[in-house]
Amino acid sequence: MTPSRSLGAALAALAVAATASAQTAAPARTAPAFELTVASIMRGPLLVGRSPDEVRWSADSRAVWYRWREPEARDTATHLYRVAAEGGAPVAVADTAAFWAAPAETGRWTAARTRRAEERSGDIFVVDADGRTRRITQTPARERGAHLSPDGRTVYFLSSNNVWAVDVDGGGPVRQITDLRTDDAPKQDTTKGQRGYLENQQRELFGVIRDRRAQRLHGQEVDSLRRGVPPVYLGKNSTVASAEVSPSGRYLLLGVGQRVEGEKAVIVANFVTESGYTDTLKVRGKVGEVQAFQRAAMVDLATGRVSWIEPEAKERKLTLTALSWSPRSDRALLMGIPADYKDRWIYVAGPDAKTTTIDHIHDDAWVGGPGFFSAGWLPDERVWFVSERTGWAHLYTVGATGGDARAVTAGRWEVRDVQLSRDGRTFFVATSETHPGEQNLYAVSADGGARTRLTPLDGWTDAQVSPDGRWIALLRSTADAPPELYLMPNRAGAQPRQVTRSTTAEFRTGPWIRPQVVEVPTRDGQTAYARIYRPRELGAQPNGAAILFVHGAGYLQDAHRGWSTYYREYLFNHLLASRGYTVMDVDYRGSAGYGAAWRTGIYRHMGGKDLDDEVDAARWLVANEGVDAKRIGMYGGSYGGFMTLMALFTQPDVIRSGAALRSVTNWANYNHGYTSRILNLPQDDSVAYRQSSPIYFAEGLKGDLLMLHGMVDTNVNFQDIVELNQRLIELGKTHWELAVYPVEDHGFVRPESWTDEYRRILELFERTLQSPAR
């Protein structure tokens, strides 16, 4: 533990830092035309540049800090920068000063926003609103969960499974205020039956037994007095997930993880190693295995009494997440989700651990959507939360005792992020109300009413309001340009000031377009949004063939007006279009951005409606873009690879050839958290797993299939593609091949791996789609 330290010395280091070239760089010389080849576009950040990230405001709202890479740097390393909100050029911060000077990305303010507790590299700091910083801990252990008392004088944090308290302004010792023990409570002298008789007999007959027992009990009493806090036994296989002291300082809201025994983990082999011996990685379990869960409790810090919180749905094995205490009273906010993921409860609980349900949503498929875990307190002790109760994620408020919730926003669009103003009277919400593929920041009263759009730029904008509410930091991108940092005053009509220019001069010479987002009608009367890359936009003549790129999943949107998560595929789609292929990227059923019904359209059948949407897109291309129905290919990674397999196996007359990257072939092999939401458990719903797993349909392969997989894939394990290979061999199938990448995980890293992968994909399409299919 160390005393307070001034920031003067650390900030002085900024004076010698290099000025960033974001706005002052000299104009680049005229460069030759961009060489659109696989090797050129697969260089990643060395070609495109590295956009700013880890954006955070200083506590005094005077500056924004971010991590960035100079666009012409020869390596991919990033450095820390600081730029004043009022104006001026960014300044690179020396690494020696960064630890003291740079704020953490997240922290917890007092209700009055006078102080903030932060964690930096496992140590605790407290920062005043004027920027004064105090280092609270300096230990080898990792401290976490820092929070402040309502008056800001005491900071609490978790370390070594216990809660500690420190006087922020000095003058007192570091205090351990809990004695949490992850074990069962010791047995009392209440043994009955034959064993109880023997224990009583031993104490009666032997003085040494009586002396040992008396000494043990005395030691426990002295130990308890020394510690000053009573021991709390949480039970075997438990871990302390979170701990927060109540506003009164009397109670502790405790989140306790509960491990379960018997889970069998997947083993991944790593063949290319420094030692020359094969290593093994123990990764995750498979869907349907025994799963850990989380409980919550109220602990009376004065007596050590533990009251486990057990809402009415406890029989469904709820995972309870402790969210936060009310800023005004000893009432806590919690969220409960059952093991089948079909419900979400938001509770308020008092020190007695009794709960009041203030919101409940149910979905016969699974609950989710943007803002799913977003909930908090307003200064007047109302609770705010985001819910898909209307089918679209929107913001609501409700009293702490329950009742009818009040909608703050409504419409056929989504609230994707929520920030609360310093005084608690205004919400800043990121929404898609202008277009499903756009995002902007709006201000709306905590009581509801009209919204005011604050960010004026098109494309996709992620925004952070400064702690004092005066400024907004933006990461804004368009479909043809990666995210850049902007700053603007927090008022409607203000114009953002661009801070960074991250793309390389070479990248800016490229032929990059903003692909049109089109609406594709589906067979069941819905609308699928899709990006389209037309050859003529790249100066090429259409060759009559088309290729569908299928994005990955989790919960993702790609047919939007911002920079793609799949930026290498964005570049590759340009290469394909320049060679005459019409390329389409569809937000199929299950994609993010289009409400709950679209999100859950794949329930119990992945490769059902989502694949129908891709087939409908192929037919739309034939009808509207002059595409030959017999010359359509498909490629994608992860879920996109899975979809490519399902298309080639079940729609061979629609998809002529395809490349499946890091693809799921058997959903019973995948992880629990993702798969069980969509397909239930394999032991309970075998039909869902059989109709969703490509390995059951491999006999349908007619066209040409290229499979590509990293051998150290800890997400979709290499076992998946090996099993499918064996299945294809046993079926006697031809016109398929597998390329393996011995050092790559799920997300490839090395440029040579990307280049080899996409060279093979391009050769596949050039070989199979340039002339009518066999």
N, C-alpha and C positions, 0 to 999 in steps of 0.2 A: 504494500500500500504506500502511496506517495502523496505528499502535500500538493496544494494547488501550484500551478506554474503559469506565468504570464505568457501570452502569445507573441509578445514583442519580438523575441529573437526569431521565432519561427516565421513570422510574417516578413521580417527583414530580408529573409532569404528570397522573397519574391522579387526584390529589387534587382537581383542579378540574373533572374530567369530570362530566357529568350522570349521575344515577342512572337506570338503565333502569326502565321502567314495567312490567316483566314480571310482578311479583307484587304491586306496591303500587298499581296503577291503581284509581281509584275506580270503583264499579259504574256501568255505562252506563245512561243513561235508557231508559225503555221506548220502543222504536222502532216505527214503523209496519211492517206486514207487508211482507215482502220482495217486490219487484216482479220476477217471473220472466219476463224478456224477453231477447231475443237481445242487445240493446245493453247491458243490465245485466250479464249474466253474462260478456260478452267483454271486460271491463276488466282481466282478469288480476290482477296483484298489487295494483292499486288497489282491487279488491274483496276478494280472498281474503286479502291480506297476503303477507309474504315470510318464509318459514321460515328458521331459522338454517342456515348452511352454513359451509364451511371451518373445521370444528370441529377444534381441536388442543389437546393438553395442553402446559403449560409443562414445561420440563425437570425442574424440581423437584417436579412433580406437585401443586403447591399450587393451581393455577388452570387453568381451561379458557378458551380464547379462541375466539371465533367471529364471523362476520359476520352482520349482522341489520339489519332495517328496522323502525322503530316502526310498529305496525299502523295508526295513523291519520295517518301522514305523507302529504303531498300529492304526493310524487314517489316514484320507485322506487329511489332511491339507497340503498345499504347502508353501514353503518358498523361499526367494530370494537368488540367488547365483551369484557369480562373478568369472570369470576365465580369466587369462591373455592370450592374443593372442599368445605371444611368448612361452608359456609353463607353467607348474606348475599345482598344484592341485586346484580344485575349492574351494572357500571360501564362507561359509554361511554368509549372511549379517544380522546384527541385525535389527529388525524392526524399531528401533528408528533412525537408520542411513539411512534406505532405501529411505525415502522420499526425502532427500537431495542428496543422492549419486547416486541413480539409474536413468538412463535416461528414458525418455518416449519411448513407443513403436513406436510412429510416431512423426515427427516434420518437420519443413520447413526450409531449408537452404537458405541463400543468394546465388545468382548465383555463387559467387566466393567460396562458401563453407567455409566462414570464421566464420559464426555464424549460430545458429539454434534456432528457437523459438519452445517451447514445452508447452503442457498442462499437468499438473500433478495434478490429483484429483481436477480439477476445478480451479487451479491457474496457472499463466503464469510464465515460466522460460525462460531465454535466456542463451545458452551455447556456449562458444567459441570453436573453433576447438582444442585448447589445453586443453580443459576440464574445464576451469574456468566457474562457474555457478553463475548466478544472479537471485534471486527471484524477480519478477516484481510485483505480486499481492498477497495479503493475505486477502481475503474477504469471507463473507458467500455466496455471489453470485457465480455462476459458469461461469467463463470466458472460452471462446473457440475461435477457428478460428485465433490463433496467427500467425502472419507473420511479416516479417521485411522489412524495406526500402532497396533499392539496396545497400546502403553503410553500412547497418547493424546498424546504429545509433539509429533508431527509431523502436520500436515494436508496432504493432497495434493488437487489439483484440476486440472481441465482448463481451459485458456484458450488461444485461438488455435491450436488443434489440437495442443497440447503439455501435458505434465504438469509441474506445479510443486509445490514442497515449501516449507513454512514452519514454523519452530519456533513452536509455539503460544504458549509463554511468553516469546518474544522472545530476543534475544541472538544472532541469526544472520541472514544475508541471505535474501532470496527466491531459491530455486534452481530453475533449469530443469533437470529431470532427464531429459528426452527431447528428441530432435531428430527429430520425426516429419515426413516429407516426403511429401505426396500427389502423388508423381510417380514415374516409372520411374528406376531407378538409372542414373547416367551410364555411358556406354560406356567400357570399358577399351581399352587399346592392344592389342587382340587381333584387329584387322580382318585378314581373310584374303583370298586371291584377288587380283584386279587392284587393288582399292581398298587393300588392305593393302600391296601392292607400292609404289603411288604414295605412301602416307603415309610409309613407310620411306625412300623416295627423297627426299622433301622434307626430312626430318630430316637425311639424309646430305649433301645439297647446300647447304642454307641455314642459316647461323648464326642468323638472325632467328627461324626456326621452332624451332630448339633452345632459344633463349633464352625465347621465349614459352611453350613447353611447360614448361620448368623453373620459370618464374615462376608459372604456373598451378598446378602441383603443390605448389609451396612455399606458395602462398596457401591451398590446400585444407588442407594440414597445419597451418598456423598457425591457420586458422579452427576446425579440429577441436580444437586445444589450447585455444583461447580459450573455446570453448563448454564444454569439459570432458565432453561426451557425444558418442558416435558418432552419425552420422546414420543414420536408419532410413527406407528408401524403401518406401512402401506401394503404389506403382503409380498409374498414371493413373486418373482417375474415382473415386478413393477418398475417403472421408471418415472422420474419427475419430468413431465412435458412442459408445464408452465406453472407459475406461481405469482400471484399479485396480491399485495396487501390492500385492505379496504381503506376508504377515506378516513375512518376513525382510528386506524392502526390496530384494531382489535382482532380482525378476522383475516384469514388467508383464503383466497379462491385458488384451488389447486386442480391442475389437470394432471392425471396419472395415466401413463401408457401401460397397457397390460399385455405383456408378451404371452404367447401360447407355445406350448411344446408340441413337437411332432411334425413341424413343417419341413418338407424335403426341398432343398434348394437346388437350382439348376447349376451345373458346372460347365464353364466355358473354358476351352483349351486355348492357350496362347503359345504358338509354335516358334515365332521369331523373337528370341529373348537375348538379353545380354549374357546370360550364363551358358547358353547353348543347350539348356535343358528345357523341356516343355513345362510351362507354368500352368496352373489352373486357377480360375477365378470363380469364387462362389458368389453368385448373383442373387436372383430373386426366386421365389416360388412360382408355381403355375396356378392358373385360375382354378378355384374350387378347393385349394389347400386350406388348412386351418389358418385363420387370420388374427392378427393382433387387433385390439380395439382400445378405446380410451374412456376412462371414467372421470368424474369430477367430484370434488368434495369441498365443504366448508370446514376450516380448521379454526378453532378458538385458540388464539395464540396465548391467552392467559392460562388456560387449563389443559391445552393439548387435546381437547375433545374433537374427534373427527365425525362429521356428519356427511355421509355419502349422499349425493344428489341422485335421486332415483325417480325420474318422471313416470308418467302413466304408461309410457311405451317401453318400459325397461325390459319386458319379456322378449322384445325383438332385438336385443343385444345392441343397444344404442352406442354409438361413439359420441361422447359429449365433448364439445370443444368450449373451453372457458374463454369468453371474449373479453369482457372488461367490467369493471365496477362503474356504477353511476358516479358522476362527478360530485353529487350532493348527498348521497346516503349509502348505507351498507347494503345495497341491492346490486346484484350482478347479472350480467347478460350472458347467456349460453346458447349454443346451437347443438341440436341433436339430430343425428342421421343414422337410420337403422342399417343393418348389414345388407339388406336388399336394395338400398338406395332409392326406394320409391316414395319416401316422405322426407320432409325437413320440418323440424320444430324449432322455433325460437322461444326461449324461456327467460323469465326473470326469476331469480331465486334470492331469498333472504338468508341471513345467518343460520336460520333453522333448517336450511336445505330444502324447504318446501318451494315448489315451482308454480308459476303462473304461465300458461301458454299465451303468448301474445301474437303468434302467427304460426300457421300450419299450411303447408302445401303438399299435394299428393299428385303423382303421375303414375299411371299404370305401367309406363315404361320405366323411366328413371328421372329423378329431379336433377336440375343442373342449370346451365345457361350462364351468361355473363353476370358478374356481381353476385354469384351464388353465396359466397362467404362474406358479403358486405353487409355490415350492421353496426350500429353504434348508438351513442346517447346524444341527445340535444341538451342544452343547458337547463331547460325546464323539466328535465327527466322524461320527456318523450323518447321513444326509441325509433330510429329510422332503419330501414332495411330495403333490400332489393328482392323482388319476387317476380316469378313468371306466372302469377295467378291468373292473368288474362291471356296467357299464351305468349306474351312478350315481356322481357325484363324491364321492370319499372320501379320507381322509387316510391316508398310509402312511409308514413309515420303513424305511430299508435302510442297510447298511454302505457305507462309501466304496469298498470293493472289489467291490461288487455282491452277488449272492446273492438269496435269497428275501426279498421285501419283507413287512413285518409291517403288517397293517391296524390302524390306531388307531380307526377308525370303520367301521361297516358298516350296511346297511339300505336299504330302498327310499325313501330321501330323500337330500338333497344337503348337502354341506359347501360353503358359499358364500364363506367368508372364514376365514383362519387368522392368529392372532397367537400369539407365543411369549412365555412369561413371562420375567422378568428372569433367573432362574436356569436357564432352559432345561429345566425339569422338567415344565412344564404347557403344554398347548395351550389357547388360548381359540378356540373354533370357533363360527361363525354357521351354524346349520343350519335345515332345514325339517322336522324330524322330528315336530313336533306337527301340522302340516298343510301341504300344498304351498303354501298361500297365506299362511303365517306365517313369521316369522324371529325367532329368539332366540339368545342367547349362552350357551354351555355351557363348562365346564372339564373337561378330560380329561387324564390322565397321558400323558406322552410315550411311555410303554410300553404305552398302551392301557388298557382296562378301563372301568368305569362312568363315565358322564358326569354332571355336576352342572349343573342349569339355574341360571343366575345372574340373568337378566333375567325378571321375573315378569309383565310386562304383555302383554295380548293385542295383536293387530294385527301391525305390522311394525317391527322394531327393528334399527337399525344401531348397533353399540357399539364404543367404543374404551377399552381398558384403559390406565390411567395408567402412566407409565414405572416407578414404584416398585411397581406392582401392587396398590395399596390401593384405587383408585377406578375407577369405570366412568362414562364419559360416553355418554349414549344420545340418538339421534335416533329418536323413536318416533312413529308415525302410525297412524291407523285409516282405514277406508274413507271416513268422513265428516269427518275432521279432518286437516289437513296436519301434517308433522313438527314436533315441539317438542323442545327440549333438556331432558334430565333428567340428574341426577347421583345416584349411589348408591355405597355402599361395595361393594367387591368380595367379597361373600359371599352364599351362598344364603340366601334369606329376607329380605334387606334390601329396604326399600321406596324406590323412586326419588323424588327431590324434583324437581318441575317448576320449571324456571328461566324459560322464555319462554312468553308467550302471544301468538301472532303474528297470529291472525285479526282482521279488523276487526269492529267492533261490528255493522256492517251485515251482514257475512257470517254472523255468528252468529244473525241473525234469520231466515235462510233455512230452507227445508224439507228440508235435506239428510238423506239416509238412508244407512244402511249396507246396500248391496244384498246380498241373499243370494247366496252362492256355491253353485251347484247343480252336480250331476254329470249330464252328458248322455252317454248311451250312443252309441257310434259304430257304423257298419255293420260294421267289422272287429273288433268285440268289445272296443274300448278305451273309456276314459272321458275325455271332455273336460270341463274345469272352465270355468264361465261365471258371470259376474255377471248378475243379472236385476233390472230396475227395473219394478215393477208399478204401474199407474196408481192402484190403490186406496191404495197407500202414500203417494201424493201427494194423496189426497183427490179423485181423479177416477174416473169410470166408464170401463172399457175400451171402446174404440171398435171392437174386433175386428181392428185392424191391428197389425203388429209391425215393428220396425226392428232390424237387426243392426248394431252398431258393430264395426268390425274394426280392432284396434290395428295399429300399425306393427311393423317387425321390426328386424333387426340381430340381436338375441337378447334378447327381451323377454317379460315376464310381466305381465298386467294383471288377470286374474281372481283377485286376491289380497285380503287383508284389511287392506291398508295404503292410504295415499293414492296415487291413480293418477298415473302419469307424464302421463297425458292428463286433467289436471284440468279443462280447459275443456270437453272432451267429457263428463266426469263431470257437470258442471253442465248441459250441453246435453241430456244424457239425462234429467235431471230435468224440463226443459222439455217434452221429448217425452212423457214419462210423464204430466205434468200435463195434457196434451191428449188423453190416452186411449190412447197407443201403449204397447204392451209392448216394452221394450227389452232386448236381450241382448248381452253382450260376451264373446266366446268366446276362450279360449286354445287356438287351433287348432294343428294339427300344425306343428312347427317352433318353437313358443313355448318360452321358458325355464321351468325349474322342475320338469320332469317326466322327467328322465333322458335318456340318449343316444338311445334308440330314438325317443322323441318328438321330440327335437331334430333328428334326421336323417331324419324321415319325409317330408321334402319333397325328398330327394335326386333329382336329375335331372328332377323334375316339380313345380315350383311352380305352384299352381293345380290340384293333384291331390288328395292326401289332405287338405291343408289346407282346400281348398274343400269337399270332402266333409264335413268336420267342421262347416262353416257350414251346409250343406244339412241335415245331420242335426239341427243345432240348430233350424233353421226347422221341421222336421217335429216336433220335440219340443214346440215352442211350439204348434203346431196341435193336438197330441194332449193336451197338459197345461194349456194356458193359454187355450183357447178362441179361438185366432187363426184368422182366415180365411186359408186357404192361398193365396188369390189377391191378398192385400193385405199383402205383406211387402216391405220396403225394406232397403237396405244403404247404409252410408257408412263412409269411413275414409280415412286419409292415408298416403302413401308406400306401404309394402307393403299397407296397408289399402285404398288407392286402387287398387292393382294387383288385389287380390282382388275389389273391387267391379266392375272392368271384366270380369274373368274370369267373375264370376257373371252379369252381364247378357248377356255374349256366349255363354256355354256352358250356363247354367241359366236361360233366360228364362221358363220356366214356374214357377220357384220364386221368383225375385227380380223383383218388378214394376218397381221403379225404384231408382235409386241415384245417389249423389254420390261421385265419385272425386277426391280431393284429392292434388296433387303426386305423381301415380301413375307408376310404371314401366309403360311400354307395350311396350318391346322390351328384353329383358334383355341383348342384345348391346351396348346403349348404356351399361350401368351399369359400376360400377367393378370392378377386378380382385379385390381382396382378399376382398370379400363374395361376388361372383357365382361366381367360379371354384371356390370350395369346394363350392357346391351344385350347379352345372350343368356343372362341368369347363370346358373351353375351347371357344368357339364353333367354332373351326376343327377341333376334334377330336370334338365331340359336338353336331352341328347338330340332332339329334333332340330333345335336352333343351331347347335354346333355342327351337325351333319349338313344342313342346308346352307351353312355359311362358310364351310371350309373347302378351299379349292382341291385339296388332296382327294376328296370324294368324287370329283368330276374330271379327273385327269384323262379319263378315257375319251373325253370329247375333243381333245386337241387335234386340229387339222392343219392349222397354219404354222408359221415359224415362231418359235419362242426362244428368247434369250433371257437367261437368269443371271443376276449379278449379286454377290453377297460378301460382306466382310466376315472373316472367320472369327473375329474377336467381338462380334456383335452381342452386347449385353442386353439389348432391348428385344429385337427379334432374333433369337438365337440361331446360330448356324445349323443347329439340329433340324430346324424347319425345312431348309432347302435341301438338306441331305435326305430327309425322309421323302420329299417329293421326287428327288432324283431316283431313288430306289423304286418308287411307285411307277415312274415313267419307264424305267428299265423293264420292270416286270410286265408292264402293259405292252411292251414292244414298240413304243412310240419313237418316231424319228423326227428330224427337223427341230431339234431342241439342243441347246448347249448351256453350259454353266461356266461363268468366269468367277473366280474367287480372289479375294484380296486379303492376304495373310495378316496384315498389320492393322486393318481398319475395323473400327467399331461401327455402330449404326450410322452415325454421321461421319462421313469420310473427312479426313484432314489433309492428306498429302495431295498436292496438285497432280502428281503423276498418276495417282489412283483415279482422280476425277477424269483426267485426260484419257486414260485407258478405257474407263467405263463408257464415256460418251462417244469415243471413237467407235467402239463396238456397236453402240446403239445406232449411230449414224449409218454405219455399214449395213446393219440389218435392214433399215428402211430403204436405203439406196438399192439393196439387192432384191427386196420383196415388193416394193410399192412403185417402182419407176415404170413398170409395164403391168398390164392386166394380170391378175392372179392366175395361177395354174387352175 
